[in-house]
């Protein structure tokens, strides 16, 4: 189903049409690499409007196979970092993804911080309604399993593959230890240097997934928390929260939701480019938790 990994979703603007006559070195839009959701596909990213930059998608290599690697979040991140390098060998890059894709992006960023030979500069992460997997206390409401809604045109093999990928995602996230950033030992040296996550902009769905009766889906455990639980992991992780209409599973579905999600992703990338002096591990931050536009 996925002939190339990563696959080019949007080519971005033609450089010849965006020459800046005021500068002999015009700034090119930073490439964005989006990692698949729990279902393993990148179909939703193909539905996005023009983001004004090259956009690549990484699909789950195990989408069509029940066994083999990668079988853990760190293994995924390790392989996906190589995919990213194949698409963007050097220079600035932004990564992110919907749901599971945001979690994997965080692990990729941590491994990138340890990659002393990389020529990439990670400007930041765009998490699309990615919920922190840390749960400090049991939810007061019953935890309900979301029942996936299929189009009548969806093939049976697609349903089976997506369902399997979701089950694998739940297992992998449950086994995953979130990255530790505090200090990193440099190769060949006894000295260690402080590392911090890159800026993370979180797109947060404004509503809960509709359920029958009293209960809550796994993706809504932290819905009332503006940072979707990420403060339990690190108080300084989320640098900005942008609200988007819809619930976790329909932010790419209706035309209005899709347009709002496209606009929010575009805005997040522009803001990360505006903070481009930071990159992985730097200490400069920008914060705005009061965005209600």
C-alpha positions as CSV (number, residue, x, y, z in Angstrom):
1,X,0.0,0.0,0.0
2,X,2.9,2.3,0.8
3,X,5.4,2.1,-2.0
4,X,7.8,4.7,-0.5
5,X,8.7,5.5,3.1
6,X,8.7,8.3,3.7
7,X,6.3,9.4,0.9
8,X,6.1,12.9,-0.4
9,X,2.6,14.3,0.4
10,X,3.1,18.0,-0.6
11,X,6.0,19.4,-2.7
12,X,5.8,22.8,-1.2
13,X,6.3,26.1,-3.2
14,X,8.4,26.3,-6.3
15,X,11.6,28.1,-5.3
16,X,11.6,29.9,-8.6
17,X,8.2,31.5,-7.8
18,X,9.3,32.7,-4.3
19,X,12.6,34.5,-5.0
20,X,13.2,37.2,-2.5
21,X,14.8,40.0,-4.4
22,X,15.8,41.7,-1.2
23,X,18.1,38.8,-0.2
24,X,20.4,36.6,-2.3
25,X,19.7,33.8,0.2
26,X,15.9,33.5,0.6
27,X,14.7,31.4,3.5
28,X,13.1,28.2,2.2
29,X,10.2,26.7,4.1
30,X,11.2,24.0,6.6
31,X,10.2,20.5,5.6
32,X,7.6,18.8,7.8
33,X,7.7,15.1,8.4
34,X,4.4,13.6,9.8
35,X,4.4,10.2,11.4
36,X,1.5,7.8,11.1
37,X,-1.3,7.5,13.7
38,X,-2.2,4.3,15.6
39,X,-3.8,2.8,12.6
40,X,-0.5,2.8,10.8
41,X,-1.6,4.9,7.8
42,X,-0.9,8.4,6.6
43,X,-4.2,8.8,4.7
44,X,-5.3,11.7,6.9
45,X,-2.3,13.8,6.1
46,X,-3.1,13.5,2.4
47,X,-6.4,15.3,3.2
48,X,-4.7,18.4,4.5
49,X,-4.8,21.6,2.6
50,X,-1.7,23.4,1.4
51,X,0.9,23.8,4.2
52,X,3.2,25.9,2.1
53,X,6.2,23.6,2.6
54,X,7.4,20.1,1.7
55,X,5.5,17.6,3.6
56,X,6.5,13.9,4.0
57,X,4.6,11.1,5.6
58,X,6.0,8.0,7.4
59,X,3.6,5.0,7.4
60,X,4.0,2.0,9.7
61,X,6.3,-0.5,7.9
62,X,4.5,-3.3,9.6
63,X,1.1,-2.2,8.3
64,X,1.0,-5.2,5.9
65,X,2.9,-7.6,8.2
66,X,2.0,-9.1,11.5
67,X,5.6,-9.7,12.7
68,X,9.1,-8.3,12.6
69,X,10.5,-4.9,13.4
70,X,9.9,-2.3,14.5
71,X,8.0,-3.7,17.5
72,X,8.6,-1.0,20.1
73,X,8.5,2.8,20.2
74,X,12.3,3.2,20.4
75,X,12.7,0.7,17.5
76,X,10.2,2.7,15.5
77,X,12.0,5.9,16.3
78,X,15.3,4.5,15.3
79,X,14.0,3.4,11.9
80,X,12.0,6.5,11.3
81,X,15.0,8.7,12.0
82,X,16.7,7.0,9.1
83,X,13.6,7.6,7.0
84,X,13.7,11.3,7.9
85,X,17.4,11.6,6.9
86,X,16.7,10.0,3.6
87,X,14.1,12.7,2.8
88,X,15.8,15.6,4.5
89,X,19.6,14.8,4.7
90,X,20.6,18.1,6.3
91,X,19.3,21.5,7.5
92,X,16.2,22.4,9.4
93,X,13.3,20.0,9.9
94,X,10.0,19.8,11.8
95,X,8.5,16.5,12.8
96,X,5.1,15.5,14.3
97,X,2.0,13.5,13.9
98,X,-1.5,12.7,15.0
99,X,-2.0,10.8,18.2
100,X,0.7,8.0,18.2
101,X,2.6,10.0,15.7
102,X,3.2,12.7,18.2
103,X,4.5,10.2,20.8
104,X,6.9,8.6,18.3
105,X,8.1,12.1,17.3
106,X,9.1,12.7,20.9
107,X,11.2,9.5,20.9
108,X,12.7,10.5,17.5
109,X,13.7,13.9,18.9
110,X,15.4,12.2,21.9
111,X,17.4,9.9,19.6
112,X,18.3,12.7,17.3
113,X,19.7,14.6,20.3
114,X,22.1,11.6,20.8
115,X,23.0,11.5,17.1
116,X,26.3,13.4,17.1
117,X,26.8,12.9,13.4
118,X,23.5,14.3,12.2
119,X,23.4,17.3,9.9
120,X,19.8,17.9,10.8
121,X,18.5,20.7,13.1
122,X,15.2,19.8,14.6
123,X,13.2,23.0,15.1
124,X,10.4,21.4,17.0
125,X,7.5,19.0,17.1
126,X,3.8,19.4,16.1
127,X,1.7,17.0,18.2
128,X,-1.8,16.6,16.8
129,X,-4.0,15.7,19.7
130,X,-1.3,13.4,21.1
131,X,-2.3,12.5,24.7
132,X,0.3,11.9,27.3
133,X,0.3,8.2,28.2
134,X,1.2,8.9,31.8
135,X,-1.8,8.4,34.1
136,X,-1.1,9.4,37.7
137,X,-4.5,8.3,39.0
138,X,-7.3,6.1,37.8
139,X,-10.0,8.0,35.8
140,X,-13.2,8.6,37.8
141,X,-15.2,7.3,34.8
142,X,-15.2,3.9,33.3
143,X,-12.6,3.6,30.5
144,X,-14.3,2.7,27.3
145,X,-12.8,1.3,24.1
146,X,-13.5,3.3,21.0
147,X,-15.4,1.5,18.3
148,X,-14.0,2.4,14.9
149,X,-16.4,3.6,12.3
150,X,-15.8,2.3,8.8
151,X,-16.9,3.6,5.4
152,X,-19.0,1.1,3.5
153,X,-16.2,1.2,0.9
154,X,-13.5,0.2,3.3
155,X,-12.0,-3.2,2.3
156,X,-12.0,-6.0,4.9
157,X,-8.2,-6.4,4.7
158,X,-7.8,-2.7,5.5
159,X,-10.1,-3.0,8.5
160,X,-8.1,-5.9,9.8
161,X,-4.7,-4.2,9.3
162,X,-5.8,-1.0,10.9
163,X,-7.3,-2.8,13.8
164,X,-4.2,-4.9,14.3
165,X,-2.0,-1.7,14.2
166,X,-4.2,0.0,16.8
167,X,-3.8,-3.0,19.1
168,X,-0.1,-3.1,18.6
169,X,0.1,0.7,19.3
170,X,-1.7,0.2,22.6
171,X,0.7,-2.5,23.6
172,X,3.8,-0.5,22.6
173,X,2.7,2.7,24.3
174,X,2.0,0.7,27.5
175,X,5.5,-0.7,27.4
176,X,7.2,2.6,26.5
177,X,9.3,4.6,29.0
178,X,9.1,8.3,28.1
179,X,12.5,9.8,27.2
180,X,14.8,11.2,29.8
181,X,16.6,14.4,28.7
182,X,18.5,15.7,31.7
183,X,22.0,14.8,30.9
184,X,23.7,13.1,27.9
185,X,27.2,11.6,27.8
186,X,29.2,12.7,24.8
187,X,31.0,10.0,22.9
188,X,34.7,9.8,23.8
189,X,34.3,12.2,26.8
190,X,33.7,11.9,30.5
191,X,31.8,15.2,30.3
192,X,28.1,15.3,30.1
193,X,25.9,18.1,28.7
194,X,22.3,19.1,29.6
195,X,19.7,18.3,27.0
196,X,16.1,19.6,26.8
197,X,13.3,18.6,24.4
198,X,12.8,20.8,21.4
199,X,9.8,23.2,21.4
200,X,6.5,21.2,21.2
201,X,3.3,22.8,19.9
202,X,0.2,20.8,20.8
203,X,-3.0,20.9,18.7
204,X,-5.8,20.0,21.1
205,X,-9.2,18.8,20.0
206,X,-11.8,20.8,21.9
207,X,-14.4,18.1,22.5
208,X,-14.6,14.6,23.9
209,X,-15.4,11.6,21.8
210,X,-19.2,10.9,22.1
211,X,-19.9,7.7,24.1
212,X,-23.0,5.9,25.2
213,X,-23.6,6.1,28.9
214,X,-21.1,7.1,31.6
215,X,-17.5,6.6,30.6
216,X,-14.5,8.0,28.8
217,X,-12.3,6.8,25.9
218,X,-8.6,6.4,26.4
219,X,-7.8,9.5,24.3
220,X,-10.0,11.7,26.6
221,X,-8.5,10.8,30.0
222,X,-6.7,14.2,30.0
223,X,-9.2,16.1,27.8
224,X,-10.0,18.7,30.5
225,X,-6.3,19.4,31.0
226,X,-5.1,22.0,28.5
227,X,-1.8,20.2,28.0
228,X,-3.5,16.8,27.6
229,X,-1.5,15.5,30.6
230,X,2.0,16.4,29.4
231,X,2.7,18.5,32.5
232,X,2.8,15.2,34.3
233,X,5.9,14.3,32.2
234,X,7.6,17.7,32.0
235,X,6.3,21.1,32.9
236,X,8.4,22.7,30.2
237,X,7.5,20.3,27.3
238,X,4.5,22.1,25.7
239,X,5.4,25.6,24.5
240,X,2.1,26.4,23.0
241,X,-1.4,24.9,22.8
242,X,-3.7,25.6,19.8
243,X,-7.4,24.5,20.1
244,X,-8.9,22.8,17.1
245,X,-12.6,22.0,16.6
246,X,-13.9,18.4,16.8
247,X,-13.0,15.4,18.9
248,X,-9.9,13.1,18.6
249,X,-11.3,11.0,15.8
250,X,-12.9,13.6,13.5
251,X,-10.4,16.4,13.3
252,X,-9.6,15.3,9.8
253,X,-13.1,14.4,8.7
254,X,-15.5,17.3,8.2
255,X,-14.5,20.2,5.9
256,X,-14.6,22.7,8.7
257,X,-12.5,20.6,11.0
258,X,-10.0,19.7,8.3
259,X,-9.5,23.4,7.3
260,X,-9.0,24.3,11.0
261,X,-6.5,21.5,11.5
262,X,-4.6,22.5,8.3
263,X,-4.5,26.2,9.5
264,X,-3.3,25.1,13.0
265,X,-0.5,22.9,11.6
266,X,0.6,25.7,9.3
267,X,0.6,28.2,12.1
268,X,2.5,25.8,14.4
269,X,5.2,25.3,11.8
270,X,5.6,29.1,11.2
271,X,5.9,29.7,14.9
272,X,8.6,26.9,15.2
273,X,10.4,28.6,12.3
274,X,10.2,31.8,14.2
275,X,11.9,30.2,17.1
276,X,14.5,28.6,14.9
277,X,17.4,29.6,17.0
278,X,16.5,26.9,19.4
279,X,16.6,23.5,17.9
280,X,17.1,20.2,19.8
281,X,18.3,20.7,23.3
282,X,18.6,24.5,23.5
283,X,17.3,26.4,26.4
284,X,15.4,29.3,24.7
285,X,11.7,28.8,25.0
286,X,8.5,30.5,24.0
287,X,5.3,30.0,25.9
288,X,1.6,30.7,25.3
289,X,-1.0,28.7,27.0
290,X,-3.7,31.2,26.6
291,X,-4.6,30.8,22.9
292,X,-8.3,31.0,22.4
293,X,-8.5,32.4,18.9
